[in-house]
Amino acid sequence: LSPRFSTESIVVSQIKSDGWPTLQPTASVVQPSTFQRHRTSLSIGEYCIDLERPLGMILEEQEEGGASGVMVKEVVIEGGSAWTSGIVAPGDVLLEIDQVDVTKADFDTVMDLLASPPPTTPQEGIMSSGNSVKITFGDGLGQLDMPKNVLKQLKTSNDAFLIDAVVRQAVREIRRDGRLGELRNVEVVIGAGVQENGQRGMARFFAIFSTDGVTTYSCNISATGIRQGDTNSGGSECKVKIVSLSCAKDEG
C-alpha cells in the first residue's frame, strides 16, 4: 500500500540541510561465503540480547526459498527466554548470532548457528555463556516516514529520535500482544508532539495489519511514551516506556 499523504511526505533520514540527523538504518555489508561480519554499533531499531536456551521462538524465512534472512514468526509465551526478555517480538529480524552476520542467511544456516555452542574465543571482549546465545535483532520497520507538517511540530533532533522510539516501542508492544493480528509495517506518522522538556513523546501513525496472511487492514494508532535513562540520548540509545496506547481500525 502506498503511504498516505505521499505527495507531501518526507523521509526523516533525508532531512540534512536543516541540521536533522540521519535516521535511516545502516546498510549491511555481507560476505555470503562465511557470513562473518561483526557490528560495532547498533542502528535505530536494532538491539542485542543474550537469550538462554530454550529460546522459545518460531522462525521463518523472510522470502520463501531464498537466502534472504530469517525473522521471528511467533514468540512462545511459556518456556522460552524470548518472551521473558520482554523485548523480542514477532516481526523482529535476526541480524547476528554470536557475532556472525545472518542478514542474508537461509533458514538452515540460522538454525545451525542457534544450536551451536558459542565461540570459545572472545571477539572484541564479547561472548555468550555456555547455555545462552547472543542475538542482534532489528525491528524490520526500516526508516519511518513523517510528513513535513509533523516534523514542524518537533523542535530538536532529540525530539525526532524520541518520536521515532515511541513509534517503534508501540509497534513492539502491539506485536507481542498479538490480538490485532500481524503488524506488517508502519505506513506513515501523522502526528507528533513532545512535552515535559523532551521527556514525553506522543505519536499517531497508521499501521498495516493482517489476520490471515493474505488480506490486510489499516489501524490508526496513538501512543504516548516516557523517555527512560539518559535524557540526551538519541538514535538507538533512546529508550522509552509506553504509558498509553490505543488502536482504532481505519474505516476510510
Rosetta silent file (secondary structure, phi, psi, omega in degrees, C-alpha in Angstrom):
SEQUENCE: LSPRFSTESIVVSQIKSDGWPTLQPTASVVQPSTFQRHRTSLSIGEYCIDLERPLGMILEEQEEGGASGVMVKEVVIEGGSAWTSGIVAPGDVLLEIDQVDVTKADFDTVMDLLASPPPTTPQEGIMSSGNSVKITFGDGLGQLDMPKNVLKQLKTSNDAFLIDAVVRQAVREIRRDGRLGELRNVEVVIGAGVQENGQRGMARFFAIFSTDGVTTYSCNISATGIRQGDTNSGGSECKVKIVSLSCAKDEG
SCORE:     score description
SCORE:     0.000 S_00000001
   1 L     0.000  141.208  178.670    0.000    0.000    0.000 S_00000001
   2 L   -78.685  137.850 -179.893    1.196    3.484   -0.777 S_00000001
   3 L   -61.047  142.467  174.425    1.695    5.714    2.273 S_00000001
   4 L   -62.314  152.427  178.252   -0.983    8.337    2.861 S_00000001
   5 L    57.474   32.610 -174.769   -0.024   11.914    2.006 S_00000001
   6 L   -63.053  -25.858 -179.209    2.802   10.552   -0.159 S_00000001
   7 L   -74.843  -18.104 -177.404    2.877   13.751   -2.220 S_00000001
   8 L  -113.067   -6.090 -171.995    3.592   15.813    0.908 S_00000001
   9 E   -84.361  160.313  178.770    5.627   13.395    2.979 S_00000001
  10 E  -144.251  136.619 -179.098    9.341   13.415    3.532 S_00000001
  11 E   -77.192  132.076 -175.348   11.589   10.722    4.934 S_00000001
  12 H   -57.308  -35.316 -176.254   13.289   11.806    8.142 S_00000001
  13 H   -65.532  -15.254 -177.525   16.624   10.387    7.005 S_00000001
  14 H   -92.753   -4.867 -176.180   16.725   12.882    4.141 S_00000001
  15 L   -87.075   91.072 -178.116   16.454   15.988    6.332 S_00000001
  16 L  -116.112  -29.808 -175.857   20.042   17.112    6.488 S_00000001
  17 L   -65.114  -27.194 -179.400   20.017   20.703    5.290 S_00000001
  18 L   -96.129   10.188  176.835   18.212   21.837    8.457 S_00000001
  19 L    86.750   11.489  178.614   20.571   20.008   10.766 S_00000001
  20 L   -79.995  152.559 -177.200   18.368   16.980   11.394 S_00000001
  21 L   -80.110  164.316  173.135   20.060   13.625   11.946 S_00000001
  22 L   -82.874  123.904 -180.000   20.008   10.631    9.658 S_00000001
  23 L  -106.520    6.563 -177.991   17.505    8.080   10.951 S_00000001
  24 L   -78.928  130.640  179.441   17.994    5.520    8.206 S_00000001
  25 L   -57.378  146.608 -179.714   19.323    2.157    9.449 S_00000001
  26 L   -65.908  134.418  178.890   22.901    1.386    8.459 S_00000001
  27 L   -69.154  147.074 -178.855   23.156   -0.774    5.359 S_00000001
  28 L   -89.497  140.937  172.731   24.606   -4.253    5.847 S_00000001
  29 L  -110.590  114.791 -169.725   27.788   -5.399    4.154 S_00000001
  30 L  -113.394  139.787  171.809   27.595   -9.174    3.796 S_00000001
  31 L  -108.419   95.688 -169.833   30.199  -11.777    2.950 S_00000001
  32 L   -57.040  -31.623 -173.448   27.969  -14.627    1.701 S_00000001
  33 L   -70.371  -32.854 -174.972   30.602  -17.379    1.921 S_00000001
  34 L  -123.211  -18.668 -176.150   31.269  -17.057    5.652 S_00000001
  35 L    57.885   23.351 -177.964   28.666  -14.588    6.999 S_00000001
  36 L   -91.914  104.618  173.975   31.435  -13.244    9.240 S_00000001
  37 L  -159.065  118.946 -176.556   30.835   -9.578    9.993 S_00000001
  38 L   -99.974  131.678  177.421   30.548   -8.107   13.448 S_00000001
  39 L   -77.444  126.651  178.319   28.526   -4.951   14.099 S_00000001
  40 L   -89.572  -13.461  177.351   30.496   -2.416   16.083 S_00000001
  41 L  -152.827  161.578 -179.022   27.400   -0.292   16.753 S_00000001
  42 L  -102.220  142.154  174.922   23.633   -0.570   16.617 S_00000001
  43 L   -94.017  172.240  178.401   21.390    1.391   14.289 S_00000001
  44 L   -59.044  134.873 -179.909   17.906    2.632   15.071 S_00000001
  45 L    86.850    2.524  179.826   15.508   -0.257   15.558 S_00000001
  46 E  -111.870  151.390  174.755   18.280   -2.715   16.472 S_00000001
  47 E  -153.526  156.037 -179.116   19.140   -4.321   19.804 S_00000001
  48 E  -122.120  136.315 -175.178   21.439   -7.058   21.077 S_00000001
  49 E  -148.629  144.986  171.420   20.451   -9.535   23.775 S_00000001
  50 E   -90.819  123.865  178.990   21.680  -12.745   25.416 S_00000001
  51 E  -116.208  131.178  176.232   18.948  -15.403   25.406 S_00000001
  52 E   -78.282  146.294  173.216   19.108  -18.590   27.433 S_00000001
  53 L   -81.202  141.389    0.954   18.115  -21.851   25.809 S_00000001
  54 L   -73.801  144.437 -174.872   15.353  -22.838   25.183 S_00000001
  55 L   -76.474  -39.137  179.639   14.779  -19.684   23.187 S_00000001
  56 L    75.218   41.145  178.126   11.054  -20.103   22.568 S_00000001
  57 E  -125.912  138.270  169.559   10.924  -18.568   19.088 S_00000001
  58 E  -101.746  122.501 -174.097    9.252  -19.810   15.910 S_00000001
  59 E  -110.419  159.194  172.945   11.233  -18.553   12.926 S_00000001
  60 E  -151.463  156.114  177.236   10.600  -18.305    9.201 S_00000001
  61 E   -70.546  143.579  178.634   12.456  -17.098    6.132 S_00000001
  62 L   -65.915  -36.142  174.989   11.632  -13.568    5.048 S_00000001
  63 L  -129.954  122.801 -173.820   11.327  -14.790    1.471 S_00000001
  64 L   -62.065  131.543  173.592   10.485  -18.425    0.896 S_00000001
  65 L    81.490    8.755 -178.839   13.162  -20.489   -0.795 S_00000001
  66 L  -134.703  160.751  177.808   15.906  -17.865   -0.760 S_00000001
  67 L   -84.667   73.293 -173.541   18.826  -16.744    1.378 S_00000001
  68 L  -115.714   11.616 -178.288   17.059  -13.543    2.390 S_00000001
  69 L    95.729  168.022 -174.112   17.365  -13.704    6.150 S_00000001
  70 E  -128.965  143.148 -179.504   15.141  -15.046    8.905 S_00000001
  71 E  -125.989  164.576  176.875   12.526  -13.354   11.071 S_00000001
  72 E   -82.813  118.656  177.263   10.589  -14.171   14.232 S_00000001
  73 E   -85.657  -40.087 -176.945    7.165  -15.514   13.319 S_00000001
  74 E  -152.090  145.648  173.919    5.977  -16.181   16.857 S_00000001
  75 E  -109.136  120.782 -178.211    7.254  -15.865   20.421 S_00000001
  76 L   -74.456  124.944 -173.940    6.229  -18.772   22.642 S_00000001
  77 L   -68.860  -40.310 -176.159    4.757  -17.395   25.859 S_00000001
  78 L  -106.251  134.037  170.411    5.606  -20.344   28.089 S_00000001
  79 L    86.344    8.927 -178.781    9.002  -21.972   28.487 S_00000001
  80 L  -131.957  148.132 -178.894   11.187  -19.647   26.417 S_00000001
  81 H   -76.641  -20.556  179.414   13.601  -16.841   27.198 S_00000001
  82 H   -61.575  -42.925 -179.716   12.461  -14.742   24.214 S_00000001
  83 H   -71.392  -44.971 -177.147    9.132  -13.999   25.889 S_00000001
  84 H   -68.355  -15.834  176.656   10.527  -13.448   29.366 S_00000001
  85 L   -64.441  -26.486 -177.225   13.051  -10.980   27.927 S_00000001
  86 L    75.137    6.394 -174.081   10.183   -8.532   27.471 S_00000001
  87 L  -122.489  -51.406 -173.498   11.788   -7.360   24.230 S_00000001
  88 L   -61.266  133.821 -175.388   11.741   -9.977   21.470 S_00000001
  89 L  -138.142  153.908  170.630    8.634   -9.660   19.305 S_00000001
  90 L   -55.273  141.936 -177.252    7.125  -11.214   16.182 S_00000001
  91 L    96.780  -17.871  176.532    8.401   -9.366   13.133 S_00000001
  92 L   -65.694  142.180 -178.952   11.918   -8.948   14.526 S_00000001
  93 E  -107.134  132.792  177.858   14.624   -9.840   12.018 S_00000001
  94 E   -76.661  126.334 -178.594   17.743  -11.762   13.055 S_00000001
  95 E  -108.398  -40.683  178.556   20.872   -9.805   12.110 S_00000001
  96 E  -143.348  146.057  172.697   23.664  -11.562   14.016 S_00000001
  97 E  -126.494  116.079 -175.811   24.062  -14.747   16.026 S_00000001
  98 L    46.236   48.181  174.580   27.107  -14.792   18.309 S_00000001
  99 L    70.954   13.077  175.320   28.659  -12.073   16.120 S_00000001
 100 E  -102.297  124.661 -178.511   28.049  -13.966   12.871 S_00000001
 101 E   -67.008  126.654  178.501   26.140  -11.973   10.247 S_00000001
 102 L  -125.999   21.575 -177.789   22.917  -13.712    9.206 S_00000001
 103 L   -63.640  -25.761  179.053   21.196  -10.903    7.300 S_00000001
 104 L  -120.560   17.186 -178.099   21.396  -12.965    4.101 S_00000001
 105 L   -80.424  154.820  175.224   21.482  -16.429    5.652 S_00000001
 106 L   -88.349  175.462 -174.391   18.952  -19.144    4.871 S_00000001
 107 H   -60.561  -45.520 -176.811   16.781  -20.900    7.449 S_00000001
 108 H   -63.715  -39.168  178.718   19.036  -23.949    7.881 S_00000001
 109 H   -62.710  -43.433  179.668   22.136  -21.804    8.447 S_00000001
 110 H   -63.875  -43.993 -179.400   20.369  -19.800   11.134 S_00000001
 111 H   -64.179  -38.571  177.735   19.084  -22.923   12.885 S_00000001
 112 H   -62.636  -42.486  179.930   22.576  -24.469   12.856 S_00000001
 113 H   -66.430  -38.607  179.729   24.053  -21.328   14.424 S_00000001
 114 H   -67.477  -29.209 -179.417   21.364  -21.194   17.106 S_00000001
 115 H   -87.637  -12.835 -176.684   22.039  -24.817   18.016 S_00000001
 116 L   -81.178  152.273  174.231   25.829  -24.408   18.052 S_00000001
 117 L   -68.070  155.681 -179.933   27.801  -23.610   21.209 S_00000001
 118 L   -67.132  159.902  179.709   29.064  -20.023   21.484 S_00000001
 119 L   -59.744  140.739 -179.282   32.578  -19.195   20.256 S_00000001
 120 L   -81.661  -19.334  178.727   35.307  -20.224   22.697 S_00000001
 121 L  -104.580  119.301 -179.786   37.476  -17.252   21.781 S_00000001
 122 L   -60.773  139.328  175.347   36.069  -13.857   22.753 S_00000001
 123 E  -110.366  116.827 -178.966   35.702  -11.413   19.881 S_00000001
 124 L    55.264   32.126  176.054   36.220   -7.809   20.944 S_00000001
 125 L    75.343   13.505 -176.683   35.541   -8.908   24.520 S_00000001
 126 E  -122.037  124.285  175.080   32.008  -10.076   23.756 S_00000001
 127 L  -157.233  160.414 -178.745   30.830  -13.678   24.059 S_00000001
 128 L   -91.883  159.962  174.305   27.854  -15.690   25.289 S_00000001
 129 L   -76.801  173.110 -173.138   27.730  -18.026   28.238 S_00000001
 130 L   -58.541  -35.222 -176.455   27.561  -21.793   27.731 S_00000001
 131 L  -107.402   16.286 -179.206   23.769  -22.061   27.673 S_00000001
 132 E  -127.450  164.938  178.063   22.977  -18.764   26.010 S_00000001
 133 E  -133.099  136.386  178.958   23.228  -17.229   22.581 S_00000001
 134 E   -93.435  119.199 -176.505   23.867  -13.569   21.765 S_00000001
 135 E  -122.907  134.118  170.987   21.486  -12.360   19.069 S_00000001
 136 E  -101.712  124.738 -179.712   21.240   -8.981   17.382 S_00000001
 137 E  -113.104  157.649  166.976   17.739   -8.209   16.147 S_00000001
 138 E  -125.058  151.549 -177.086   16.199   -5.461   14.040 S_00000001
 139 L   -80.347   -5.920  175.595   12.518   -4.492   14.177 S_00000001
 140 L    74.321    6.711 -177.014   12.184   -4.689   10.387 S_00000001
 141 L   -84.393  -18.862 -175.615   10.453   -1.305   10.138 S_00000001
 142 L    67.559 -151.972  179.251   13.219    0.445    8.232 S_00000001
 143 L   -85.234  143.109 -179.376   13.064    4.227    8.242 S_00000001
 144 L   -89.267  142.290 -177.062    9.887    5.898    9.409 S_00000001
 145 E   -98.383  124.013  178.350    8.050    8.302    7.126 S_00000001
 146 E  -126.817  128.050  176.509    6.953   11.651    8.597 S_00000001
 147 E   -65.566  160.460 -178.993    5.124   14.405    6.667 S_00000001
 148 H   -59.171  -38.514 -177.588    6.546   17.922    6.728 S_00000001
 149 H   -66.792  -27.429  176.211    3.732   19.204    8.923 S_00000001
 150 H   -72.814  -44.518 -178.978    4.626   16.583   11.561 S_00000001
 151 H   -63.064  -30.862  179.688    8.303   17.478   11.516 S_00000001
 152 L   -66.376  -19.867  179.277    7.466   21.153   12.025 S_00000001
 153 L   -81.042   -8.641 -176.491    5.988   20.234   15.400 S_00000001
 154 L  -106.115  129.412 -171.480    9.381   18.923   16.582 S_00000001
 155 L   -89.026  -31.850 -174.229   11.938   21.460   17.788 S_00000001
 156 L  -133.515  168.831  176.401   15.139   19.425   18.036 S_00000001
 157 H   -65.125  -35.195  177.646   16.791   16.303   16.690 S_00000001
 158 H   -63.815  -32.764  174.791   16.297   14.651   20.094 S_00000001
 159 H   -62.475  -42.278  179.648   12.553   15.258   19.709 S_00000001
 160 H   -63.973  -42.434  177.753   12.666   13.401   16.389 S_00000001
 161 H   -63.705  -37.954  179.949   14.560   10.497   17.954 S_00000001
 162 H   -64.377  -46.552  179.042   12.044   10.368   20.800 S_00000001
 163 H   -62.542  -41.502  176.467    9.045   10.166   18.464 S_00000001
 164 H   -57.288  -45.608 -178.882   10.830    7.501   16.415 S_00000001
 165 H   -66.378  -37.206  178.500   11.436    5.496   19.611 S_00000001
 166 H   -62.640  -46.054 -179.955    7.802    5.885   20.752 S_00000001
 167 H   -61.661  -46.821 -177.314    6.500    4.515   17.438 S_00000001
 168 H   -65.238  -40.175  179.459    8.925    1.575   17.454 S_00000001
 169 H   -69.665  -35.926  175.860    8.200    0.647   21.066 S_00000001
 170 H   -62.412  -43.120  177.685    4.447    0.870   20.440 S_00000001
 171 H   -60.575  -43.037 -179.458    4.851   -1.477   17.478 S_00000001
 172 H   -60.871  -43.420 -178.927    6.848   -3.891   19.643 S_00000001
 173 H   -69.341  -36.544  177.302    4.149   -4.000   22.321 S_00000001
 174 H   -66.135  -42.488  179.419    1.361   -4.476   19.766 S_00000001
 175 H   -64.865  -39.464  179.022    3.278   -7.306   18.114 S_00000001
 176 H   -69.712  -32.445  177.630    3.913   -9.040   21.440 S_00000001
 177 H   -69.185  -49.411  171.704    0.239   -8.704   22.378 S_00000001
 178 L    80.228   -6.380 -174.305   -0.882  -10.190   19.067 S_00000001
 179 L   -70.452  -21.644  179.664   -4.621   -9.638   19.413 S_00000001
 180 L   -90.582    0.426 -176.810   -4.820   -7.364   16.369 S_00000001
 181 L    97.936 -161.069 -178.518   -3.030   -9.852   14.155 S_00000001
 182 E   -84.852  118.082  175.017    0.312   -9.417   12.432 S_00000001
 183 E   -83.101  108.960 -172.908    1.529   -5.807   12.324 S_00000001
 184 E   -83.863  -44.321 -179.223    3.314   -5.786    8.987 S_00000001
 185 E  -164.153  161.983  174.106    4.567   -2.252    8.653 S_00000001
 186 E   -94.686  123.665  179.757    4.119    1.380    9.621 S_00000001
 187 E   -73.208  -59.944 -174.501    2.691    3.438    6.770 S_00000001
 188 E  -162.572  145.852  173.207    3.267    6.970    7.990 S_00000001
 189 E   -86.693  122.661 -172.930    3.483    9.029   11.172 S_00000001
 190 E  -108.411   -8.037  178.796    0.626   11.537   11.007 S_00000001
 191 E  -159.218  145.442 -179.040    1.007   13.366   14.308 S_00000001
 192 E  -156.109  146.946  176.335    3.692   14.047   16.897 S_00000001
 193 E  -157.135  148.933 -179.523    4.250   16.156   19.970 S_00000001
 194 E  -128.884  132.470 -179.060    6.835   16.435   22.743 S_00000001
 195 E  -130.187  177.889  174.682    6.179   17.727   26.259 S_00000001
 196 L    54.443   51.183  177.441    7.829   17.952   29.676 S_00000001
 197 L    55.272   40.965  175.925   11.157   19.263   28.404 S_00000001
 198 L    83.372   12.090 -177.634   11.562   16.469   25.910 S_00000001
 199 L   -95.629  -25.312 -177.946   10.641   13.642   28.285 S_00000001
 200 E  -117.210  125.032  178.616    7.154   12.749   26.994 S_00000001
 201 E  -117.828  137.279  179.589    6.502   11.940   23.351 S_00000001
 202 E  -123.549  131.379 -176.503    3.097   11.471   21.708 S_00000001
 203 E  -137.670  145.572  170.716    2.695    9.968   18.244 S_00000001
 204 E  -123.653  136.216 -178.901   -0.091    8.975   15.897 S_00000001
 205 E  -153.795  157.286  174.405    0.558    6.678   12.973 S_00000001
 206 E   -96.759  136.856  176.756   -1.094    4.307   10.541 S_00000001
 207 E  -131.430  150.689 -179.450   -0.013    0.658   10.536 S_00000001
 208 E  -100.761  130.516 -178.852   -0.949   -2.258    8.294 S_00000001
 209 E  -120.778  159.529  171.345   -2.220   -5.491    9.876 S_00000001
 210 E  -144.706  137.563  176.885   -3.175   -8.950    8.654 S_00000001
 211 L  -105.688  -11.816 -178.607   -5.023  -11.702   10.479 S_00000001
 212 L  -126.846    2.687 -179.964   -4.839  -14.351    7.762 S_00000001
 213 L    81.463   -2.126 -177.451   -1.583  -13.599    5.956 S_00000001
 214 L  -122.892  -63.123 -179.558   -3.450  -12.524    2.808 S_00000001
 215 L   -83.495  154.254 -178.547   -5.878   -9.671    3.409 S_00000001
 216 L  -131.717  160.668  173.479   -4.806   -6.509    5.232 S_00000001
 217 E  -145.978  160.640 -176.535   -6.392   -3.629    7.077 S_00000001
 218 E  -107.206  142.998  176.099   -5.160   -0.308    8.462 S_00000001
 219 E  -122.968  142.072  172.677   -5.226    0.902   12.056 S_00000001
 220 E   -93.856  115.624 -173.192   -4.874    4.428   13.425 S_00000001
 221 E  -113.664  133.743  175.075   -2.603    4.089   16.452 S_00000001
 222 E  -116.875  130.778 -177.790   -1.996    6.638   19.212 S_00000001
 223 E  -139.714  141.739  174.152    0.902    6.123   21.606 S_00000001
 224 E  -123.573  132.381 -179.100    2.490    8.085   24.430 S_00000001
 225 E  -132.535  150.903  178.543    5.931    7.233   25.757 S_00000001
 226 E  -109.794  130.096  179.238    8.215    8.489   28.519 S_00000001
 227 E   -63.250  137.248  178.931   11.936    8.758   27.877 S_00000001
 228 E  -113.376  146.458  174.557   13.995    6.392   30.023 S_00000001
 229 L    75.293 -139.003 -175.025   17.611    6.765   31.143 S_00000001
 230 L   -61.529  119.926 -177.542   19.870    9.429   29.627 S_00000001
 231 L   -69.927  -15.177 -179.805   17.746   12.446   28.760 S_00000001
 232 L  -101.525    4.417 -176.219   20.187   13.417   25.995 S_00000001
 233 L   -72.358  149.514  178.104   20.292   10.017   24.326 S_00000001
 234 L  -143.231  178.078  178.786   19.259    9.683   20.708 S_00000001
 235 H    61.557 -140.357 -178.370   19.214    7.133   17.925 S_00000001
 236 H   -66.926  -13.693 -178.882   19.379    3.510   19.043 S_00000001
 237 H   -87.559   -5.625 -179.689   20.163    4.744   22.584 S_00000001
 238 L   -82.540  112.197 -178.152   16.772    6.441   23.012 S_00000001
 239 E  -111.355  140.505 -179.756   14.668    4.186   25.239 S_00000001
 240 E  -134.490  157.295  171.761   11.033    4.785   26.105 S_00000001
 241 E  -114.260  124.044  179.636    8.278    3.285   28.238 S_00000001
 242 E   -77.263  124.874 -179.208    4.825    3.281   26.663 S_00000001
 243 E  -110.898  -13.123  178.000    2.258    4.682   29.118 S_00000001
 244 E  -151.132  133.411 -177.100   -0.717    4.998   26.774 S_00000001
 245 E  -151.991  125.405  177.210   -1.612    3.006   23.660 S_00000001
 246 E  -140.387  149.251 -178.567   -4.809    2.801   21.635 S_00000001
 247 E  -132.541  135.324  177.814   -5.708    1.393   18.213 S_00000001
 248 E  -131.448  128.419  179.781   -8.713    2.134   16.023 S_00000001
 249 E   -64.482  131.389 -179.549   -9.460    0.366   12.743 S_00000001
 250 L   -79.938  119.469 -179.640   -9.356    2.784    9.822 S_00000001
 251 L   -93.694    3.173 -173.788  -12.697    2.658    8.008 S_00000001
 252 L   -77.830    0.000    0.000  -11.541    5.065    5.291 S_00000001
